[in-house]
Amino acid sequence: MAFVDSAKVFLSKHLPRNHLMLASTLALGLAVLVVLAPEDSAHGARINKPLPLDPSLENNVSATVATPEPPQTTDTESAFWTQMKVESGDNLSAMFTKVGLDAQDMYKVLNSTEEAQVLNKLYPGYQLSFHIPEPGTLAQLKVLKSPLDGYVFTLNNDNYVVEPIKRTAEVVPAFKEGVINDSLFMAGQRADIPAVSIMEMADIFGGVIDFILDPRQGDSFSILYEEKYLDGEFIGNGDIIAAQFTNQGKQYIAVRYENEAGDVGYFNPEGESMQKAFLRTPLDVFRISSNFNLNRKHPILNTIRAHKGTDYAAPRGTPVRATADGVVTWAARNGSFGKLVVIQHNGQFETKYAHLNDYGQGIKKGSRVKQGQVIGFVGTTGGSTGPHLHYEFVVNGVHKDPRTVLDQMPKAISIEPSEMQRFKAQTRDLLTRFLNHHDDSRLLSLSGTSDQKL
């Protein structure tokens, strides 16, 4: 043992010879104690009395070094919670079974309060959180219909009491813009604009722009919309606040406004509603297979026939929308039209939708429909070479080009004169900021930064 020999050398130099024997005896005894000491007691000393570390070395200690268990905290409660997200096809009974609860537990909650009926109509996306501190005991059930809205059912004296969950998201305005090189939706994707916001923008301008025929390469658009955050986490998008679309050099602007009665709509800066009597197109956004042309050669009969309408090429099953409010006067097969829907609008106007694959839910003769309501689906019935919608616009019995006749329609309803001052006051600053931001973004886009928060 090296340290014993070293001790002898040290003592021989610094102690008298008559002390050497005593020192040797002590050294030998020490060696015996070290050899015979139990291994685990040595380790125990290292655990029970750790040596203090040099502060400069503390951050370099290996994570594998044993550390004491942390004290119990409220986080331990999370072990008793089970979260489940409702998927398509799920049912409440199966979800209760998965967490170890039976039908009696389920009915006890269902019969507790009127609010518990939300559990009878579960929709995909709902989140259920079960607090089960001991097997078979449901102490609490949280039902979130959204991150902001739901209920919590708490067991109290063998009954459940309910409290609503109402949270408010932080709303942050986001500004983005794009340029059309191919289609509106592709431009929206390149600008990282949510698809639902692009669709909403197309609906807002649907009364003044035919997004199938009108857009051209180089057209531009900008959009100011809401982004919602909860506890610093993004939870979804909100409404469009303002939007701008420049089509072939002509600029259209829309701003969201809520009147004193609580009605919400989109208006241009002069207070004229963006919602017109008729939509410009019965489909969302698809290419046109043939324009309005009275000398068009029919693709099947190979003869010149009056083609009194517009063909919209679209995949089979694409929803077809009523372009205005009205009453269905025909919903059945009609010769070369195949499955046809005809809608009467305010007496003098009539629209026709032909070659349908099927009809919309509840669509039959006599049905009342609203603008934008799905009245059928694109198909190939009748005299059709491929999936498309044949759309006709009739005024007082005379076929009109639906692409141009709408320009001759009366102007849309405007803000009531009594509300015009309020409208101007609420939208003036917003429009100024929006348009200034739009102009500033043209410069920023040169550096590739067109996505900003206001």
C-alpha positions as CSV (number, residue, x, y, z in Angstrom):
1,M,0.0,0.0,0.0
2,A,1.7,3.1,-1.2
3,F,0.4,5.6,1.4
4,V,1.8,3.3,4.2
5,D,5.3,3.2,2.8
6,S,5.1,7.0,2.3
7,A,4.2,7.4,5.9
8,K,7.2,5.4,7.0
9,V,9.5,7.5,5.0
10,F,8.0,10.7,6.3
11,L,8.2,9.6,10.0
12,S,11.8,8.3,9.6
13,K,12.9,11.8,8.5
14,H,10.9,13.9,11.0
15,L,10.5,11.8,14.1
16,P,13.1,10.2,16.5
17,R,13.9,6.5,16.1
18,N,12.1,5.7,19.4
19,H,8.9,6.9,17.9
20,L,9.2,4.9,14.7
21,M,7.8,1.7,16.2
22,L,4.7,3.5,17.4
23,A,4.2,5.2,14.1
24,S,4.5,1.9,12.2
25,T,2.0,0.3,14.5
26,L,-0.5,3.1,13.9
27,A,0.0,3.0,10.1
28,L,-0.6,-0.7,10.0
29,G,-3.8,-0.4,12.0
30,L,-5.0,2.3,9.7
31,A,-4.4,0.1,6.7
32,V,-6.4,-2.8,8.3
33,L,-9.3,-0.5,8.9
34,V,-9.4,0.6,5.3
35,V,-9.2,-2.9,3.9
36,L,-11.9,-4.3,6.2
37,A,-14.3,-1.3,5.8
38,P,-17.6,-2.4,4.0
39,E,-17.9,-1.1,0.4
40,D,-21.5,0.1,0.8
41,S,-20.6,2.2,3.9
42,A,-18.0,4.0,1.8
43,H,-20.6,4.8,-0.8
44,G,-23.0,5.8,1.9
45,A,-20.6,8.3,3.1
46,R,-20.4,9.8,-0.4
47,I,-24.2,10.1,-0.6
48,N,-24.9,11.3,2.9
49,K,-22.1,13.9,3.0
50,P,-21.4,15.1,-0.5
51,L,-18.4,17.4,-0.9
52,P,-19.1,20.9,-1.9
53,L,-18.3,21.6,-5.6
54,D,-16.2,24.4,-6.9
55,P,-18.7,26.8,-8.4
56,S,-16.7,26.9,-11.6
57,L,-17.3,23.1,-12.0
58,E,-21.0,22.9,-11.0
59,N,-22.2,23.2,-14.6
60,N,-20.0,20.4,-15.8
61,V,-21.3,17.7,-13.5
62,S,-22.6,14.7,-15.4
63,A,-26.4,14.3,-15.4
64,T,-25.9,10.7,-14.4
65,V,-24.8,11.6,-10.9
66,A,-27.4,10.5,-8.4
67,T,-29.6,13.3,-7.0
68,P,-32.2,13.3,-4.3
69,E,-35.8,13.0,-5.3
70,P,-37.5,16.4,-5.5
71,P,-40.2,17.2,-2.9
72,Q,-43.8,16.4,-3.7
73,T,-45.6,19.3,-5.6
74,T,-49.0,19.9,-7.1
75,D,-47.6,18.6,-10.4
76,T,-48.2,15.1,-9.0
77,E,-51.9,15.8,-9.5
78,S,-51.3,15.5,-13.2
79,A,-50.9,11.8,-12.8
80,F,-54.6,11.6,-12.1
81,W,-55.7,13.4,-15.2
82,T,-56.3,11.8,-18.6
83,Q,-56.9,14.0,-21.6
84,M,-58.7,12.7,-24.7
85,K,-59.4,14.5,-28.0
86,V,-62.7,13.6,-29.7
87,E,-62.0,12.0,-33.1
88,S,-64.5,11.2,-35.9
89,G,-66.5,8.1,-34.8
90,D,-65.9,8.5,-31.1
91,N,-68.7,8.2,-28.6
92,L,-69.0,9.1,-24.9
93,S,-69.5,5.6,-23.6
94,A,-66.3,4.3,-25.3
95,M,-64.3,7.2,-23.9
96,F,-65.6,6.6,-20.4
97,T,-64.7,2.9,-20.7
98,K,-61.1,3.8,-21.9
99,V,-60.5,5.7,-18.6
100,G,-61.9,2.9,-16.4
101,L,-65.3,4.4,-15.8
102,D,-68.6,2.6,-16.3
103,A,-72.1,3.5,-17.6
104,Q,-73.3,4.4,-14.1
105,D,-70.5,7.0,-13.9
106,M,-71.4,8.4,-17.3
107,Y,-75.1,8.8,-16.6
108,K,-74.4,10.4,-13.2
109,V,-72.7,13.2,-15.1
110,L,-75.2,13.3,-17.9
111,N,-78.1,13.7,-15.5
112,S,-76.4,16.3,-13.3
113,T,-77.1,19.5,-15.1
114,E,-78.7,20.9,-18.3
115,E,-75.2,21.9,-19.5
116,A,-74.1,18.2,-19.4
117,Q,-76.2,17.7,-22.6
118,V,-73.1,19.0,-24.4
119,L,-71.8,15.5,-23.9
120,N,-74.6,14.0,-26.0
121,K,-73.3,15.9,-29.1
122,L,-69.6,15.5,-29.2
123,Y,-67.9,16.9,-32.2
124,P,-64.4,16.1,-33.5
125,G,-61.9,18.5,-31.9
126,Y,-63.6,18.6,-28.5
127,Q,-61.2,17.8,-25.6
128,L,-62.3,15.8,-22.6
129,S,-60.1,15.8,-19.4
130,F,-60.9,13.2,-16.7
131,H,-59.7,13.7,-13.1
132,I,-59.7,10.2,-11.5
133,P,-57.8,10.3,-8.2
134,E,-58.7,6.7,-7.4
135,P,-60.1,3.9,-9.6
136,G,-63.8,4.4,-10.4
137,T,-64.0,7.9,-9.0
138,L,-64.5,10.8,-11.4
139,A,-63.7,13.8,-9.3
140,Q,-63.8,16.3,-12.2
141,L,-64.5,16.4,-15.9
142,K,-63.5,19.2,-18.2
143,V,-65.1,19.6,-21.6
144,L,-63.5,22.1,-24.0
145,K,-65.4,22.8,-27.1
146,S,-62.6,25.2,-28.1
147,P,-59.6,26.5,-26.2
148,L,-61.8,29.4,-25.1
149,D,-65.1,27.7,-24.3
150,G,-66.3,24.8,-22.3
151,Y,-67.5,23.4,-19.0
152,V,-66.0,21.8,-15.9
153,F,-68.1,19.3,-13.9
154,T,-66.9,18.8,-10.3
155,L,-68.1,16.1,-7.9
156,N,-69.6,17.7,-4.7
157,N,-71.4,15.6,-2.1
158,D,-72.1,12.8,-4.6
159,N,-73.5,15.2,-7.2
160,Y,-71.8,17.1,-10.0
161,V,-71.9,20.9,-10.1
162,V,-71.0,22.8,-13.3
163,E,-69.1,25.9,-14.0
164,P,-68.6,27.5,-17.5
165,I,-65.2,28.0,-18.9
166,K,-64.9,31.3,-20.8
167,R,-61.6,32.6,-21.7
168,T,-60.6,35.6,-23.9
169,A,-57.9,35.3,-26.5
170,E,-55.4,37.9,-27.3
171,V,-56.1,39.2,-30.8
172,V,-53.2,40.4,-32.9
173,P,-53.7,42.0,-36.3
174,A,-51.6,40.4,-39.0
175,F,-50.9,42.0,-42.4
176,K,-49.9,40.0,-45.5
177,E,-50.0,40.6,-49.3
178,G,-49.5,38.6,-52.5
179,V,-49.2,38.8,-56.2
180,I,-51.0,36.5,-58.6
181,N,-48.9,34.6,-61.1
182,D,-51.2,31.7,-61.6
183,S,-54.2,31.6,-59.2
184,L,-55.5,33.3,-56.1
185,F,-55.0,30.3,-53.9
186,M,-51.5,29.6,-55.1
187,A,-50.6,33.3,-54.5
188,G,-52.1,33.0,-51.0
189,Q,-50.0,29.9,-50.3
190,R,-46.8,31.6,-51.4
191,A,-47.7,34.6,-49.1
192,D,-48.4,32.1,-46.2
193,I,-52.0,33.3,-45.9
194,P,-54.3,30.8,-44.3
195,A,-56.5,29.1,-46.9
196,V,-59.7,29.9,-44.9
197,S,-58.8,33.6,-45.0
198,I,-58.2,33.4,-48.8
199,M,-61.6,31.8,-49.2
200,E,-63.2,34.5,-47.0
201,M,-61.6,37.2,-49.0
202,A,-62.9,35.7,-52.2
203,D,-66.4,35.7,-50.7
204,I,-66.0,39.3,-49.6
205,F,-65.2,40.4,-53.1
206,G,-67.4,37.8,-54.8
207,G,-70.0,40.4,-55.8
208,V,-67.5,42.6,-57.7
209,I,-64.9,40.1,-58.9
210,D,-65.3,36.8,-60.8
211,F,-62.3,35.0,-59.4
212,I,-62.4,32.5,-62.2
213,L,-62.5,34.9,-65.1
214,D,-61.3,38.3,-63.9
215,P,-57.9,37.8,-62.2
216,R,-54.8,38.5,-64.4
217,Q,-51.1,37.8,-63.9
218,G,-49.7,40.7,-61.8
219,D,-52.9,41.4,-59.9
220,S,-52.2,42.0,-56.3
221,F,-54.0,41.8,-53.0
222,S,-53.4,42.6,-49.3
223,I,-55.2,41.4,-46.2
224,L,-55.4,42.5,-42.6
225,Y,-56.8,39.7,-40.4
226,E,-56.9,38.5,-36.8
227,E,-54.5,36.0,-35.2
228,K,-55.6,34.6,-31.9
229,Y,-53.3,33.7,-29.0
230,L,-54.0,32.1,-25.6
231,D,-51.3,32.1,-23.0
232,G,-48.8,33.1,-25.7
233,E,-49.7,30.1,-27.9
234,F,-51.3,30.6,-31.3
235,I,-54.8,29.0,-31.4
236,G,-56.2,30.1,-34.7
237,N,-57.2,32.9,-37.1
238,G,-60.1,35.3,-36.7
239,D,-62.0,37.6,-39.0
240,I,-60.7,39.7,-41.8
241,I,-60.5,43.3,-40.7
242,A,-59.8,44.9,-44.1
243,A,-58.8,43.7,-47.5
244,Q,-57.7,45.1,-50.8
245,F,-57.6,43.6,-54.3
246,T,-56.2,45.2,-57.4
247,N,-57.7,43.7,-60.6
248,Q,-56.3,44.8,-64.0
249,G,-55.4,48.2,-62.4
250,K,-58.7,48.7,-60.6
251,Q,-58.5,48.7,-56.8
252,Y,-61.3,47.3,-54.6
253,I,-61.2,47.9,-50.8
254,A,-63.4,46.3,-48.1
255,V,-63.5,47.0,-44.4
256,R,-65.4,45.1,-41.7
257,Y,-68.0,47.1,-39.8
258,E,-70.5,46.3,-37.0
259,N,-73.5,48.6,-36.9
260,E,-75.4,49.7,-33.8
261,A,-77.7,46.7,-34.1
262,G,-74.8,44.3,-34.0
263,D,-75.0,43.3,-37.6
264,V,-71.6,42.7,-39.2
265,G,-70.7,43.3,-42.9
266,Y,-68.0,44.4,-45.3
267,F,-68.2,47.8,-47.0
268,N,-66.1,49.9,-49.3
269,P,-64.7,53.2,-47.9
270,E,-67.8,55.1,-49.1
271,G,-70.1,52.8,-47.0
272,E,-71.5,50.7,-49.9
273,S,-72.0,47.0,-49.0
274,M,-69.7,44.5,-50.7
275,Q,-72.5,42.0,-50.7
276,K,-74.3,42.4,-54.1
277,A,-77.6,41.0,-55.2
278,F,-75.8,38.3,-57.2
279,L,-72.5,36.6,-56.9
280,R,-70.2,36.9,-60.0
281,T,-69.7,33.1,-60.2
282,P,-71.6,30.0,-58.9
283,L,-68.3,28.3,-58.1
284,D,-65.4,29.3,-55.9
285,V,-62.3,29.4,-58.1
286,F,-61.9,27.3,-61.2
287,R,-60.9,27.9,-64.8
288,I,-63.5,28.5,-67.5
289,S,-63.8,25.9,-70.3
290,S,-65.8,28.1,-72.6
291,N,-66.9,31.8,-72.5
292,F,-70.3,33.2,-73.5
293,N,-70.5,33.0,-77.3
294,L,-73.6,32.7,-79.4
295,N,-71.6,31.2,-82.3
296,R,-69.9,28.5,-80.2
297,K,-69.6,25.1,-81.8
298,H,-71.2,22.5,-79.5
299,P,-68.6,19.9,-78.5
300,I,-70.9,16.9,-78.9
301,L,-73.2,17.7,-81.8
302,N,-70.4,19.4,-83.8
303,T,-72.8,22.0,-85.0
304,I,-73.3,25.7,-84.3
305,R,-75.8,26.1,-81.5
306,A,-76.6,29.1,-79.3
307,H,-74.6,28.5,-76.2
308,K,-76.5,30.8,-73.9
309,G,-74.3,30.6,-70.8
310,T,-70.9,30.0,-69.4
311,D,-69.2,26.6,-68.8
312,Y,-67.1,26.3,-65.6
313,A,-64.8,23.3,-65.8
314,A,-64.5,21.7,-62.3
315,P,-63.9,18.3,-60.7
316,R,-67.0,16.1,-60.3
317,G,-68.7,16.7,-57.0
318,T,-67.6,20.4,-56.7
319,P,-70.3,22.3,-54.8
320,V,-72.5,24.6,-56.9
321,R,-73.8,27.8,-55.1
322,A,-77.0,29.8,-55.7
323,T,-75.8,33.2,-56.9
324,A,-78.7,35.0,-55.2
325,D,-81.6,34.5,-52.9
326,G,-84.6,32.9,-54.6
327,V,-87.1,30.1,-55.1
328,V,-86.3,26.8,-56.9
329,T,-88.7,26.4,-59.8
330,W,-87.1,23.2,-61.3
331,A,-85.0,20.5,-59.7
332,A,-85.0,17.4,-62.1
333,R,-83.7,16.1,-65.3
334,N,-84.2,18.2,-68.4
335,G,-83.0,16.7,-71.7
336,S,-79.5,17.7,-72.7
337,F,-79.2,19.8,-69.5
338,G,-79.2,16.6,-67.5
339,K,-79.9,17.2,-63.9
340,L,-80.9,20.9,-63.8
341,V,-81.8,23.4,-61.1
342,V,-83.6,26.7,-62.0
343,I,-84.0,29.5,-59.5
344,Q,-86.3,32.5,-59.8
345,H,-85.0,35.7,-58.3
346,N,-87.4,38.7,-57.7
347,G,-89.6,38.0,-60.7
348,Q,-87.5,39.2,-63.6
349,F,-84.2,37.3,-62.9
350,E,-83.7,33.6,-63.4
351,T,-80.5,31.4,-63.1
352,K,-80.0,27.9,-64.4
353,Y,-77.4,25.3,-63.3
354,A,-77.0,22.3,-65.6
355,H,-75.2,18.9,-65.9
356,L,-75.3,18.4,-62.1
357,N,-74.1,15.1,-60.6
358,D,-76.6,15.5,-57.8
359,Y,-78.8,18.1,-55.9
360,G,-78.0,19.8,-52.7
361,Q,-79.7,18.8,-49.4
362,G,-83.3,19.8,-49.4
363,I,-83.2,21.2,-52.9
364,K,-86.6,20.6,-54.7
365,K,-89.2,22.5,-56.5
366,G,-90.5,25.3,-54.2
367,S,-87.5,25.4,-51.9
368,R,-86.3,28.8,-50.8
369,V,-82.5,29.3,-51.1
370,K,-80.1,31.9,-49.9
371,Q,-77.2,33.4,-51.7
372,G,-74.2,31.1,-51.5
373,Q,-76.2,28.0,-50.5
374,V,-75.1,24.7,-52.1
375,I,-77.8,23.7,-54.5
376,G,-76.0,20.9,-56.3
377,F,-72.7,19.4,-57.4
378,V,-70.8,19.4,-60.6
379,G,-71.3,16.4,-62.9
380,T,-71.6,15.2,-66.5
381,T,-75.3,14.4,-66.8
382,G,-77.0,15.2,-70.1
383,G,-75.1,16.5,-73.1
384,S,-71.7,16.9,-71.5
385,T,-68.3,15.7,-72.5
386,G,-66.7,16.1,-69.1
387,P,-67.3,17.4,-65.6
388,H,-68.4,21.0,-65.7
389,L,-71.2,23.4,-64.7
390,H,-73.3,25.1,-67.4
391,Y,-74.6,28.4,-65.9
392,E,-77.2,30.7,-67.5
393,F,-78.5,34.1,-66.5
394,V,-81.9,35.1,-67.8
395,V,-83.5,38.6,-67.5
396,N,-87.2,38.9,-68.4
397,G,-87.0,35.8,-70.5
398,V,-83.9,36.9,-72.4
399,H,-80.5,35.2,-72.0
400,K,-77.8,37.6,-70.9
401,D,-74.1,37.2,-70.5
402,P,-73.7,36.7,-66.8
403,R,-70.2,38.2,-66.9
404,T,-71.5,41.6,-68.0
405,V,-75.1,41.9,-67.0
406,L,-74.2,42.3,-63.4
407,D,-72.5,45.6,-64.1
408,Q,-75.9,47.0,-65.1
409,M,-77.5,46.0,-61.8
410,P,-78.5,48.7,-59.3
411,K,-75.9,49.6,-56.7
412,A,-75.8,47.6,-53.5
413,I,-77.4,48.9,-50.2
414,S,-75.2,51.4,-48.4
415,I,-74.8,52.3,-44.7
416,E,-77.9,54.0,-43.4
417,P,-77.4,57.8,-43.4
418,S,-78.0,57.9,-39.6
419,E,-75.0,55.6,-39.2
420,M,-72.7,57.1,-41.8
421,Q,-70.9,59.4,-39.3
422,R,-70.3,56.4,-37.0
423,F,-69.0,54.3,-39.9
424,K,-66.6,57.0,-41.0
425,A,-65.3,57.5,-37.5
426,Q,-64.7,53.8,-36.9
427,T,-63.1,53.0,-40.2
428,R,-61.2,56.2,-41.1
429,D,-58.1,55.5,-39.0
430,L,-58.2,51.8,-39.8
431,L,-58.3,52.4,-43.5
432,T,-55.5,55.0,-43.2
433,R,-53.3,52.5,-41.3
434,F,-54.2,49.7,-43.7
435,L,-53.5,51.6,-46.9
436,N,-50.3,53.1,-45.5
437,H,-49.1,49.7,-44.4
438,H,-50.0,48.4,-47.9
439,D,-47.8,51.1,-49.5
440,D,-45.0,50.5,-47.0
441,S,-45.1,46.8,-47.7
442,R,-44.4,47.4,-51.3
443,L,-41.0,48.6,-50.3
444,L,-40.5,45.9,-47.7
445,S,-41.4,43.2,-50.3
446,L,-38.3,44.0,-52.2
447,S,-36.4,42.5,-49.3
448,G,-38.8,39.6,-49.0
449,T,-40.6,40.7,-45.8
450,S,-44.3,41.2,-46.5
451,D,-45.6,39.4,-43.4
452,Q,-46.0,41.8,-40.5
453,K,-47.8,42.3,-37.3
454,L,-49.5,45.7,-36.8
